[in-house]
Amino acid sequence: MQIQESINISGIVVRTLPENLTDVQAQLDNLCGVEIHAATNEGRLVVTVEKDDSSAMADAFVQIQNLNHVISASLVYQHNEPIDASEIDPSEAENNS
């Protein structure tokens, strides 16, 4: 069983053409740890990405940049915080094994 030691959260603005918005939204919805918070008719999306470590976060960012029809992905916020082992619910740790 691997216990998560930190949490990494990033805010990213993704740009696409308006005619590709639905396709890009669908691709983002299929990525683990990615959540769409807003989208405009002009083709801008505000998303957050939550990963266990900075390496996984970097991989997710590159994956978003490489999605079909994505013009750009701009990192606008990043937060990394260690998780205190006393804050972990033992039942959740058992469910993740």
C-alpha positions in Angstrom: 0.0 0.0 0.0 1.4 3.4 -1.0 0.3 6.3 1.2 0.1 9.7 -0.5 2.7 12.0 1.0 1.8 15.3 -0.7 -0.8 16.9 -2.8 -0.2 19.0 -5.9 -2.9 21.2 -7.3 -2.5 23.4 -10.5 -4.8 25.8 -12.2 -4.5 25.8 -16.0 -6.2 27.9 -18.7 -6.6 25.9 -21.9 -7.3 27.6 -25.2 -8.9 26.1 -28.3 -11.0 27.3 -31.2 -14.7 27.7 -30.4 -15.6 24.9 -32.9 -13.4 22.5 -31.0 -14.6 23.3 -27.5 -16.8 20.3 -27.1 -14.1 17.9 -28.3 -11.5 19.4 -26.0 -13.9 19.3 -23.0 -14.5 15.6 -23.7 -10.8 14.9 -23.8 -10.2 16.7 -20.6 -13.1 14.9 -18.9 -11.3 11.6 -19.7 -8.1 12.6 -17.8 -7.7 11.4 -14.3 -7.4 14.2 -11.7 -8.6 16.9 -14.2 -11.7 19.0 -13.5 -13.2 21.7 -15.7 -14.5 24.6 -13.7 -15.5 27.0 -16.5 -15.6 27.3 -20.3 -16.3 30.3 -22.6 -17.9 30.3 -26.0 -14.6 31.8 -27.2 -12.8 28.6 -26.5 -11.1 29.2 -23.1 -11.4 26.6 -20.3 -10.4 26.9 -16.7 -9.3 23.5 -15.3 -7.6 22.2 -12.1 -5.3 19.2 -12.0 -4.7 17.3 -8.8 -1.8 14.8 -8.6 0.3 13.1 -5.9 3.7 14.5 -6.9 5.3 17.1 -9.1 6.4 14.6 -11.7 2.9 13.4 -12.2 1.7 17.0 -12.4 4.3 17.8 -15.1 3.2 14.7 -17.1 -0.4 15.8 -16.8 0.4 19.3 -18.0 2.3 18.0 -21.0 -0.6 15.6 -21.7 -3.1 18.5 -21.7 -0.8 20.6 -24.0 -0.7 17.7 -26.5 -4.5 17.0 -26.7 -6.0 17.4 -30.1 -7.2 20.9 -30.9 -5.5 22.5 -27.9 -3.9 25.8 -28.9 -2.2 26.5 -25.6 -2.3 25.5 -21.9 -1.0 28.1 -19.5 -0.2 27.3 -15.9 -1.7 30.1 -13.8 -1.5 28.5 -10.3 0.4 25.7 -8.6 0.4 24.6 -5.0 2.3 21.7 -3.4 1.6 20.7 0.2 2.8 17.8 2.3 0.1 15.7 3.9 0.3 15.1 7.6 -0.1 11.3 8.2 -2.4 12.1 11.2 -4.9 13.7 8.7 -5.3 10.5 6.7 -8.4 8.5 7.3 -7.3 4.9 7.8 -10.5 3.6 6.0 -9.5 5.6 2.9 -6.0 4.2 3.0 -7.4 0.7 3.1 -9.7 1.4 0.2 -6.8 2.7 -1.9 -4.8 -0.5 -1.6 
